[in-house]
Amino acid sequence: MSMESVQPESTVLAEAMFDPARPYDFHLELTDKCNAGCPMCGRTDAMNGCRPDPRKVRKIELTLADLRRHFTADFCRQVGEVQLGGSLGDALAARDCLEIVEHLTANGVRVVLSTNGSLRTQDWWRRLGQAMRRTGSVLELHVDGLADTNPLYRVNTDFAKIMENARAYLAAGATADWYYILFRHNEHQVEEARHLARQMGFRDFVLIDTIRFGRTARFDYVLPNGERRSLEPPTRSAADFGATLRTASKRPEEIEVRPAPPPGSKAARAASGIAGIRCKAQALNRPYIAADGYVSACCWVEHSADERDLRAATGRPETDFSIHHRPLVEILHDEPFASFYEQAWQSGAQPICRRKCGQGLRNRRARL
């Protein structure tokens, strides 16, 4: 992409996507490895027994040494939160997941850890709970049903083991939320699962309307045993369940969770929209680091053609955008984050940004 293609027609000067004067809110993909075979996940070959797609999964991960090198004690003072999730993997499949959580929380960072919950031992989970409790960190446990229905989407997971792990974690006094994607096959269990979550001590029960059906009314896949199945959308939305249960949705979109930024600030400008785009990464000051160490604006643009074009416009080699080759703080303060993204928005480029943060094509959630 040439610089001419990202120059805005407007005279408004582009601002940096990430602001070092504000606390950072990182999103880290620790690994692309996962024990589950969720049919709709980008890593899964749904029609091949829900096996990992070798074209996408490289079995890579970030290590404790990587985190210690970039998330030093001094830098952690600039970090408010680190979300351990990602596009392809489950954080618990990373060898150093627990040690990374301990490093971050020991340095005052709040962690949000997203997982299917079916890996590791109960002792591991107790230690995780102790580390998470230090900074009021939160576990997002994704369990889409009960013993008979959760494995229909969370293929290869064991519901009984998930519950044992969750109890060990909660017994340590740590905080957890139960996340539940709605499908036709599990919508009848919402109230029972919500009741179980309350009994166990989960803070919130979060229903999710997935956008991964697109315009279709079903999603076909093949289980590891060769059985052909189909996922179907639920008959009721998360909002409908909230109304029925007389509990209003507290946080329909995560971007609305945070306090309103000061009027006139960079964060306020990002939240109000630039050329029709309300960039969530910019509003929350949230860079994304993929499991291969590359720094991106977010998990949606990670390794996309849009991102490659902006990186090429900097004139730097591709490796300059990896924490394995360059300090994280240098990458964050340089292009394409310094101005190229906003210039691209103003000129009408970046279709992924327009689709995700312009049209708002994201999962909808309701906390019950």
N, C-alpha and C positions, 0 to 999 in steps of 0.2 A: 504494500500500500504506500503510495506517495504521500508526502505531507499535504499536497494540494487537496487530496481526497478527504482529509479530516479537518481542513480549515473551515470554521464556521462563517456563515454569511453575516451573523450578528456581530456587533462590536463588543459584546459582553466578553470579558476575559475569562478564560477557563481557569478553574481552581483545581487544586490537587484532590484526588479521590480520597486519600488518607491523610489525616491531620495529626502530626506528632504532638500538638498541644492538647489533644483530647486522649482519654484512655482508649487503648486499642481493645478490640473485641474480636479475637482471632477465631477462624474456623479451620481446623486441622483435620485432614484425612490421614490417620496414622498408618493405614495399610489398605491395599486392595484385596486382601484375603478375607474370606468369610466362610463359616461352616454351613450357612443356610443356602437354600436355592430358591429364593423368592422369585416367582415367575416374572413379575413386572420389573425387577431390578435390572439395571443396565449391564450388570456383570453376568447375567444368567442367559443361557441358551434354552429358552423355555420349551422348545419342541424336541430337545435332546436330553430328556430326563432331568431337566433343570440343573444341568451341569454348568460349571463356569465356562464362559466363552473365552477360548484361548486368544482370540484376537484383541481382547480388552484386558484380561487379567494377567498381570506379569509377576505376581507374588512378591511384591515390594513392600517396604515399610520404612517409616521414620524410626529412629532409635533414640534411646535416652541420651547418647552422646550428641546427637543432632540438636535435641532440645536444650541440653546444657550449654552448647556452644552459642546458640542464638538467644535463648530465653535465660539470660544471666539474671542474677539477683537485681542488678541495676535496671535491666530492661523490664523485668517483671513489675517494677514499680509503675511502669507506663501501661500495664496490661490490666484491664478490669476482668476480662473473662476469656476463656478458651473453650470453644466447642469442639469436642472430639467426635466427629461423625464422618461425613464424606459422601462421595458419589457411588463407590463400588464396594467398599469393605466394611467390616465390623471392627470397631476399635479394639475389642477384646482379643481379636486374632493377632494383634501386634505383640511381638515377644515382650516388649518393654512397656506395655500399656500401664500396668500398675505403678511401675517406677516413675513413669512420666507424670502420672497424676500426683504422686507423692512429691515429686520435684516442684510441680506448679503450685500445689496447695501450700507446701512449706514456704514458698516465696509469696504467699498472700493472694494468689490468683484463684478466682472462682472458676470451677470447671463444670461444663455441661456435657455429660457422657451419654451418647446414644448407642443402644445395643439391643440385640434380640435376646440377650440374657442367658443363652444356653451353653456357654463355654465356662471353663475354669472351675475350681473347687470352692466349697463353702468357706474354707479358711481364706482363700484368695478374696472372696467377696467380703468377708468381715474386715480384712485389712483395707480393702477399697473403701468401705463405709467409714472407717476411722479416718482415712485420708480426706475423703470428701467432706466429712463433717467439719473439718477445720475452718473452711472458708464458706460454709453454707452452699456448697456445690450441690448439683442436682443430677440424678440419674434419670434418663429418659428410657424407660423399658418398653420396647415395642412388642406387644403381645396381642395378636389380632383374633381373639376368641378364647375359648376354653380348651380342655384337653382334646376334644374331638374335632374342633374347627381350626385352632391355631396352626396345626401342621399343614392344613390345606393351602395356606399361603406361605407361612414360615416353614417351608419344606426342609426336612432334615433336622428340625429342632425337637426337643423333648420338653413338653409342657411341665411335667413333674419336676424335672431338673431346674427349669426356669423358676418355678415357685420356690424350690429349696434355696436357690441362689438369692432370690429376692428377699426371702425371710432372713437369711444370714446378713445381708446388707442392711436391711431395715433395723435389725436387732442392734446394730452398731450405733444407732441414733442418727443415721444419715437420711437425706431427703430423696424421694423418688416420685416420679409421675408415671402413670400407666398410659401408654399411647396405643390406640386401637383404630386400625383402618377399617372402615365400614365396607362390607360386601353383602351380597344377598345371602350367602351361606352363614354369616355370623351375626346379622343384625338382630336376630331373635334372642341373642345372649347378652345384649348390652347391659340390661339392668342387673343380671346375675353377675357379670364380670365387674361391673361398677361396685356392686355390694361386696364382692370378694376383695376388691382393691381397698375399700374403706376398712374392712376387717383387718387386713394385713398392715395397714398404716401408710398407704400411699397418700401423698399430699393431694394430687388431682388425678382425675380420670379424663383423658383427652381423646375425643372422637375426631377422626380425620376423614374428610371427603377427598379421595385421591383424584388427581386429574389424569392419571395414566391410562384410563380407558379411552381418552380422546373422544372421537365421535362415534365410537363403536359401542355396542351394547353387551359385548362379551369379549373375553380374552382367553384364548385356548392355550393349553400347555399339557405337558406329559410328565407325570410323576416318575421318580427313579425306578419304580417297579413296572413301568410301562403303561400304567393306567392313564387314559386320556381324560382330562377334566377341563372345565371352563369356569373362569371367574365372571361374575355378573355384578353390575352396580346394585347398590341397595335400593329398596323402595322408598327409603326415608333418608334425608340428609342429616348431618350432624346438628344443624340448627333446629331441625324438626324434633330431634330427640331432646335437645335442650329445652325447647318450649314445652314438650310433653312432660318432662320431669320437673318443670317449674324452676329451672336453673338457667339463668341467662348466660350466654357465652361471654366469658371474661376477656378472652383474647382471640378474636377471630383471625387475626394476622399477627405474627410475631413482631412485626415492625412497629406495631402500636403499643407494645408492652412498655417501652422505655419512656421516661419523662419527656415532655415536649422540650426541644432545644431552645435556647434563648433567641428571641426575635432578631433577625439580621445576621445570625451566625452562619457559618458554613453548613452546619448540620441542619439548620432550619431551611436553608436554600435547597439542600439536597432532598429534604423531606417534602418540600412543596412541589418539587419536580423541575427538571431541566429539559426543555424541548419535549415535554410530555412524559419524561422518564423519571420515576422516583426510585433512584438507585438505593437498594437496601444496604449494600455494602458500604456506600458512601455515608448514608444516614447513620449507620451504626458504627462506622469506622472499623469495618470488619474485613480484613484481608483473608484470603483463602490460601492455604498451603497444601498442595496435593502430596500423595504418598511418595512420589518420586522427587519431592523437594522443590518443585516449581511453584512460584508465587503467582497467584491469579487474583483477579478482582472478586470472583466468586466461583462456586461450584458449577454454575450454569455455563460460564464462558470458558472454563478450564479446558485447555488444549483444543479449543475450537478454531475454526478458520478465522473467525472474527478476532480472536486473541492473537493468532499468529500474524495477521496483517498489522495489528498495532505494534507488536514486538518488532516486526521487520522494519517498520517506519522509524524505529529508534536507531537503526544502524548497528545495533549491538549483536554479538553472537547469541544464539539461543541459550547457551549455558549461563549467561549473565543473569538469567531470571531464576536460577536455582540456588537454594541455600547451601547446596553442596559445593558451590563454586564462588559464592559472593556473600558478604554479610547481609542479613535480612534487612537491617535498617537502610542500607544503601539502595536495595531493590525497591523498598516502599516509597522512598523519597524521589526516585528517578522516574523517567518515562517508561511505560506509557501511563503510569498512574498520576504523574505530575500535571498533565494537561490533555494528553491525547484522547482519553476517554470522553471528557466533556466536549472536546472539539468534534469528536465523531458523533456524539448525540446531537449536537447543534446542527451538524451537516446532514443528519438523517441516516447516518450509517449505523452499524451495530444492530442487526436484526434480532439477535438473542436478547439484548437489553430492551429493545422495544417490545418484544413479546412478553418477557418475564416481568420487567419492572415498568413497562408502559401500559400493557394490557392487563397486567396483574394475573397472569396464568400461573397460579400457585395453588397448592393444596389449601383447603379451608378447614379450620379447626374449631372445636367447641370444647371448653373446659367445663366439666360437670362436677 
